[in-house]
């Protein structure tokens, strides 16, 4: 497949708020996906969850990577508030990539799923303002049954 066409596919996809939300990250190299996200005007933010063991570690990793303000309270309400604001990182759209999710999913599944629900709610709220807000979940195993995989080129 032609790399430029792949990047154009992702550019169209990520620019479309109606399709945004929480999805599995496709396996394989991410160059085309990242290029397309940037071409769509989206700020790409990667969150490494490999060291997260529990809710506190999960929230700390998200808060650090998304450069949440000092008032971020490391609880679910504060996470929801910050995801709906993002005023400190202004962009026409957002692609948040959660890297290495298998560990936290295995150790603290309820908390991990709760965070996914908050990302999904944020995407739905941003959609009303015409802002694409994506959360892509990197999992090696079967992942989470209810999570769609991001649409791939071809």
Backbone as CSV, one residue per row, in Angstrom:
resi,resn,N_x,N_y,N_z,CA_x,CA_y,CA_z,C_x,C_y,C_z
1,UNK,0.832,-1.208,0.000,0.000,0.000,0.000,0.870,1.262,0.000
2,UNK,0.366,2.258,-0.618,1.081,3.517,-0.756,1.040,4.289,0.571
3,UNK,2.217,4.639,1.061,2.289,5.298,2.373,1.556,6.636,2.372
4,UNK,1.671,7.383,1.273,0.992,8.681,1.225,-0.520,8.492,1.301
5,UNK,-1.019,7.466,0.616,-2.457,7.205,0.674,-2.873,6.787,2.078
6,UNK,-2.022,5.995,2.740,-2.322,5.593,4.115,-2.422,6.826,5.007
7,UNK,-1.446,7.731,4.890,-1.451,8.933,5.719,-2.695,9.774,5.418
8,UNK,-3.085,9.836,4.140,-4.292,10.597,3.784,-5.537,9.966,4.398
9,UNK,-5.572,8.635,4.434,-6.689,7.935,5.085,-6.791,8.380,6.545
10,UNK,-5.658,8.350,7.242,-5.670,8.722,8.657,-5.970,10.209,8.837
11,UNK,-5.495,11.034,7.913,-5.791,12.464,8.014,-7.297,12.695,7.953
12,UNK,-7.973,12.049,6.987,-9.436,12.189,6.879,-10.121,11.642,8.127
13,UNK,-9.649,10.492,8.590,-10.249,9.850,9.754,-10.141,10.736,10.995
14,UNK,-8.921,11.176,11.290,-8.705,11.916,12.535,-9.305,13.317,12.499
15,UNK,-9.564,13.846,11.307,-10.170,15.173,11.203,-11.677,15.128,11.440
16,UNK,-12.241,13.920,11.524,-13.697,13.759,11.574,-14.171,13.523,13.013
17,UNK,-14.715,14.570,13.657,-15.147,14.410,15.057,-16.241,13.354,15.217
18,UNK,-17.035,13.135,14.173,-18.156,12.194,14.307,-17.667,10.760,14.490
19,UNK,-16.431,10.475,14.095,-15.905,9.118,14.227,-14.947,8.981,15.408
20,UNK,-14.660,10.093,16.085,-13.673,10.075,17.175,-14.219,9.355,18.400
21,UNK,-13.305,8.951,19.273,-13.658,8.237,20.483,-12.511,7.327,20.867
22,UNK,-12.815,6.330,21.681,-11.799,5.394,22.151,-11.768,4.188,21.213
23,UNK,-10.581,3.880,20.700,-10.404,2.760,19.773,-9.123,2.019,20.120
24,UNK,-9.066,0.761,19.684,-7.789,0.054,19.756,-6.825,0.688,18.765
25,UNK,-5.577,0.770,19.153,-4.515,1.216,18.261,-4.189,0.063,17.319
26,UNK,-4.118,0.309,15.995,-3.757,-0.795,15.101,-2.350,-1.301,15.416
27,UNK,-2.122,-2.590,15.206,-0.785,-3.144,15.401,0.105,-2.746,14.232
28,UNK,1.393,-2.743,14.474,2.333,-2.444,13.391,2.868,-1.026,13.489
29,UNK,3.680,-0.623,12.508,4.300,0.701,12.538,3.248,1.807,12.531
30,UNK,3.540,2.887,13.228,2.559,3.969,13.383,2.895,5.199,12.546
31,UNK,3.936,5.128,11.703,4.372,6.325,10.980,3.228,6.982,10.212
32,UNK,2.475,6.187,9.448,1.414,6.749,8.614,0.311,7.344,9.486
33,UNK,-0.020,6.622,10.564,-1.060,7.093,11.464,-0.652,8.425,12.092
34,UNK,0.590,8.514,12.574,1.060,9.744,13.218,1.116,10.891,12.214
35,UNK,1.587,10.591,10.999,1.667,11.615,9.961,0.266,12.131,9.618
36,UNK,-0.685,11.217,9.499,-2.052,11.607,9.188,-2.681,12.433,10.301
37,UNK,-2.433,12.040,11.549,-2.982,12.787,12.683,-2.444,14.217,12.690
38,UNK,-1.148,14.366,12.444,-0.553,15.700,12.426,-1.086,16.516,11.254
39,UNK,-1.248,15.868,10.087,-1.777,16.566,8.912,-3.208,17.037,9.157
40,UNK,-3.946,16.304,10.003,-5.322,16.680,10.340,-5.354,17.818,11.359
41,UNK,-4.191,18.265,11.809,-4.134,19.340,12.792,-4.306,18.871,14.216
42,UNK,-4.201,17.563,14.422,-4.373,17.022,15.772,-3.048,17.047,16.531
43,UNK,-3.140,17.368,17.797,-2.006,17.257,18.693,-1.928,15.794,19.123
44,UNK,-0.772,15.158,18.883,-0.594,13.758,19.260,0.095,13.701,20.616
45,UNK,-0.532,13.028,21.564,-0.009,12.918,22.924,0.087,11.443,23.273
46,UNK,1.269,11.015,23.682,1.453,9.598,24.014,1.618,9.442,25.515
47,UNK,0.932,8.450,26.061,0.964,8.181,27.498,1.510,6.770,27.689
48,UNK,2.660,6.659,28.317,3.273,5.353,28.560,2.731,4.793,29.869
49,UNK,1.938,3.731,29.760,1.324,3.139,30.957,2.073,1.894,31.433
50,UNK,3.283,1.659,30.908,3.994,0.431,31.264,4.310,0.347,32.754
51,UNK,4.490,1.492,33.417,4.830,1.470,34.841,3.601,1.587,35.747
52,UNK,2.426,1.853,35.159,1.218,2.038,35.975,0.773,0.695,36.546
53,UNK,0.554,0.662,37.867,0.167,-0.575,38.542,-1.256,-0.513,39.089
54,UNK,-1.770,0.718,39.277,-3.054,0.888,39.943,-3.658,2.222,39.506
55,UNK,-4.798,2.564,40.103,-5.501,3.798,39.738,-4.586,5.013,39.893
56,UNK,-3.845,5.082,41.006,-2.977,6.249,41.235,-1.917,6.374,40.143
57,UNK,-1.305,5.239,39.799,-0.279,5.256,38.762,-0.858,5.612,37.400
58,UNK,-2.065,5.101,37.135,-2.759,5.386,35.884,-3.040,6.879,35.767
59,UNK,-3.621,7.462,36.815,-3.964,8.883,36.788,-2.710,9.756,36.727
60,UNK,-1.661,9.347,37.435,-0.420,10.119,37.408,0.192,10.120,36.009
61,UNK,0.195,8.950,35.359,0.765,8.857,34.013,-0.024,9.711,33.024
62,UNK,-1.352,9.663,33.121,-2.191,10.466,32.222,-1.952,11.951,32.485
63,UNK,-1.965,12.325,33.763,-1.785,13.735,34.114,-0.448,14.293,33.666
64,UNK,0.613,13.497,33.839,1.944,13.948,33.417,2.015,14.108,31.902
65,UNK,1.571,13.085,31.184,1.714,13.098,29.727,0.846,14.175,29.077
66,UNK,-0.330,14.434,29.647,-1.221,15.452,29.083,-0.969,16.823,29.707
67,UNK,0.099,16.892,30.513,0.523,18.155,31.125,-0.630,18.863,31.845
68,UNK,-1.384,18.065,32.617,-2.493,18.625,33.377,-1.970,19.689,34.333
69,UNK,-2.788,20.712,34.613,-2.365,21.785,35.533,-2.188,21.273,36.967
70,UNK,-1.574,22.108,37.779,-1.285,21.735,39.169,-2.551,21.385,39.949
71,UNK,-3.683,21.962,39.535,-4.914,21.687,40.288,-5.499,20.298,40.012
72,UNK,-4.903,19.531,39.090,-5.415,18.182,38.803,-5.402,17.347,40.083
73,UNK,-6.583,16.851,40.476,-6.736,16.217,41.780,-6.527,14.715,41.831
74,UNK,-6.059,14.075,40.740,-5.798,12.633,40.740,-6.992,11.814,41.206
75,UNK,-8.185,12.184,40.696,-9.369,11.365,40.914,-10.187,11.405,39.621
76,UNK,-11.256,10.599,39.573,-12.015,10.484,38.318,-12.637,11.803,37.902
77,UNK,-13.209,12.546,38.865,-13.845,13.825,38.513,-12.828,14.795,37.931
78,UNK,-11.642,14.824,38.532,-10.603,15.734,38.045,-10.134,15.322,36.651
79,UNK,-10.047,14.001,36.423,-9.662,13.524,35.096,-10.695,13.975,34.067
80,UNK,-11.974,13.789,34.393,-13.040,14.195,33.469,-12.958,15.696,33.195
81,UNK,-12.760,16.497,34.247,-12.675,17.953,34.088,-11.520,18.343,33.172
82,UNK,-10.362,17.731,33.387,-9.182,18.074,32.593,-9.352,17.652,31.134
83,UNK,-9.914,16.463,30.907,-10.098,15.991,29.532,-11.066,16.884,28.764
84,UNK,-11.976,17.542,29.480,-12.950,18.411,28.827,-12.453,19.842,28.696
85,UNK,-11.262,20.122,29.202,-10.740,21.480,29.164,-9.613,21.555,28.133
86,UNK,-8.462,20.999,28.463,-7.291,20.954,27.579,-6.873,22.347,27.102
87,UNK,-7.298,23.388,27.825,-6.982,24.753,27.416,-5.492,25.053,27.420
88,UNK,-4.716,24.291,28.199,-3.271,24.499,28.278,-2.551,23.873,27.084
89,UNK,-3.261,23.062,26.291,-2.696,22.464,25.076,-3.669,22.706,23.921
90,UNK,-3.814,23.955,23.493,-4.818,24.236,22.466,-4.471,23.557,21.151
91,UNK,-5.483,22.947,20.529,-5.293,22.270,19.244,-6.649,22.146,18.560
92,UNK,-6.625,21.904,17.247,-7.892,21.716,16.531,-8.446,20.317,16.770
93,UNK,-7.607,19.425,17.285,-8.045,18.079,17.603,-6.967,17.379,18.412
94,UNK,-7.320,16.229,18.963,-6.396,15.500,19.835,-6.390,14.024,19.474
95,UNK,-5.190,13.444,19.447,-5.038,11.997,19.340,-4.169,11.565,20.520
96,UNK,-4.795,10.964,21.512,-4.102,10.503,22.708,-3.834,9.011,22.539
97,UNK,-2.566,8.635,22.568,-2.202,7.226,22.424,-1.781,6.691,23.786
98,UNK,-2.494,5.685,24.254,-2.156,5.027,25.520,-1.283,3.820,25.191
99,UNK,0.008,3.954,25.433,0.962,2.883,25.125,1.060,1.881,26.272
100,UNK,1.282,0.611,25.938,1.565,-0.458,26.918,0.442,-0.596,27.948
101,UNK,-0.762,-0.863,27.476,-1.931,-0.939,28.368,-2.158,-2.322,28.963
102,UNK,-1.459,-3.339,28.465,-1.760,-4.694,28.926,-1.567,-4.849,30.429
103,UNK,-0.504,-4.267,30.976,-0.204,-4.422,32.393,-1.276,-3.833,33.278
104,UNK,-1.620,-2.568,33.036,-2.619,-1.911,33.882,-3.987,-2.557,33.660
105,UNK,-4.265,-3.011,32.453,-5.540,-3.689,32.193,-5.609,-4.984,32.992
106,UNK,-4.474,-5.694,33.075,-4.445,-6.943,33.818,-4.495,-6.748,35.323
107,UNK,-3.844,-5.678,35.807,-3.734,-5.472,37.263,-4.906,-4.706,37.849
108,UNK,-5.467,-3.781,37.072,-6.512,-2.903,37.613,-7.558,-2.663,36.532
109,UNK,-8.172,-3.767,36.112,-9.073,-3.700,34.956,-10.216,-2.711,35.165
110,UNK,-10.821,-2.715,36.345,-11.960,-1.827,36.591,-11.560,-0.371,36.429
111,UNK,-10.409,-0.002,36.997,-9.945,1.385,36.899,-9.574,1.737,35.461
112,UNK,-8.938,0.790,34.773,-8.551,1.052,33.387,-9.798,1.281,32.531
113,UNK,-10.811,0.426,32.699,-12.041,0.557,31.930,-12.742,1.875,32.271
114,UNK,-12.723,2.260,33.545,-13.318,3.539,33.956,-12.625,4.693,33.223
115,UNK,-11.311,4.644,33.123,-10.601,5.721,32.421,-10.989,5.750,30.946
116,UNK,-11.174,4.567,30.339,-11.612,4.507,28.935,-12.988,5.154,28.770
117,UNK,-13.869,4.906,29.743,-15.211,5.496,29.680,-15.136,7.019,29.757
118,UNK,-14.225,7.538,30.585,-14.082,8.992,30.694,-13.512,9.589,29.412
119,UNK,-12.568,8.892,28.780,-12.053,9.356,27.487,-13.175,9.356,26.441
120,UNK,-14.017,8.322,26.466,-15.124,8.249,25.510,-16.120,9.386,25.745
121,UNK,-16.455,9.654,27.017,-17.376,10.756,27.327,-16.782,12.087,26.885
122,UNK,-15.478,12.246,27.081,-14.816,13.485,26.644,-14.926,13.627,25.126
123,UNK,-14.707,12.530,24.408,-14.791,12.568,22.937,-16.197,12.976,22.493
124,UNK,-17.209,12.464,23.186,-18.587,12.785,22.809,-18.899,14.253,23.083
125,UNK,-18.353,14.796,24.164,-18.576,16.207,24.479,-17.821,17.112,23.507
126,UNK,-16.556,16.772,23.229,-15.769,17.548,22.263,-16.437,17.534,20.891
127,UNK,-17.059,16.406,20.528,-17.702,16.268,19.220,-18.741,17.361,19.019
128,UNK,-19.468,17.716,20.096,-20.494,18.759,19.995,-19.889,20.099,19.593
129,UNK,-18.600,20.292,19.899,-17.905,21.528,19.513,-17.144,21.358,18.205
130,UNK,-17.310,20.211,17.556,-16.624,19.976,16.290,-15.150,19.671,16.435
131,UNK,-14.738,19.228,17.629,-13.328,18.932,17.879,-13.129,17.420,17.924
132,UNK,-12.268,16.866,17.042,-11.993,15.431,17.123,-11.099,15.118,18.319
133,UNK,-11.547,14.218,19.173,-10.793,13.821,20.366,-10.722,12.301,20.350
134,UNK,-9.537,11.783,20.042,-9.322,10.348,19.898,-8.493,9.816,21.054
135,UNK,-8.800,8.607,21.466,-7.962,7.901,22.419,-7.694,6.519,21.822
136,UNK,-6.418,6.227,21.554,-6.044,4.964,20.927,-5.317,4.105,21.949
137,UNK,-5.828,2.895,22.152,-5.377,2.020,23.222,-4.462,0.930,22.646
138,UNK,-3.224,0.909,23.121,-2.229,-0.058,22.653,-2.255,-1.288,23.550
139,UNK,-2.812,-2.380,23.004,-2.851,-3.638,23.750,-2.402,-4.759,22.831
140,UNK,-1.570,-5.630,23.362,-1.037,-6.734,22.555,-2.035,-7.872,22.437
141,UNK,-2.718,-8.153,23.519,-3.611,-9.317,23.546,-4.890,-9.021,22.772
142,UNK,-5.951,-9.695,23.096,-7.211,-9.505,22.392,-7.800,-8.136,22.678
143,UNK,-7.269,-7.471,23.691,-7.781,-6.143,23.994,-9.109,-6.211,24.713
144,UNK,-9.914,-5.215,24.482,-11.191,-5.079,25.181,-12.292,-5.288,24.159
145,UNK,-13.164,-6.245,24.429,-14.128,-6.688,23.414,-14.964,-5.539,22.846
146,UNK,-15.382,-4.597,23.682,-16.313,-3.562,23.204,-15.620,-2.412,22.510
147,UNK,-14.281,-2.433,22.484,-13.543,-1.322,21.887,-13.333,-1.572,20.397
148,UNK,-13.753,-0.646,19.535,-13.487,-0.833,18.108,-12.015,-0.579,17.809
149,UNK,-11.538,-1.143,16.714,-10.188,-0.841,16.247,-10.298,0.302,15.242
150,UNK,-9.343,1.205,15.284,-9.372,2.356,14.400,-9.377,1.856,12.945
151,UNK,-10.163,2.504,12.110,-10.292,2.098,10.704,-8.960,2.245,9.998
152,UNK,-8.548,1.191,9.287,-7.238,1.185,8.640,-7.382,1.355,7.138
153,UNK,-6.302,1.821,6.486,-6.364,2.054,5.047,-6.598,0.754,4.278
154,UNK,-7.193,0.913,3.112,-7.275,-0.226,2.209,-8.566,-0.971,2.292
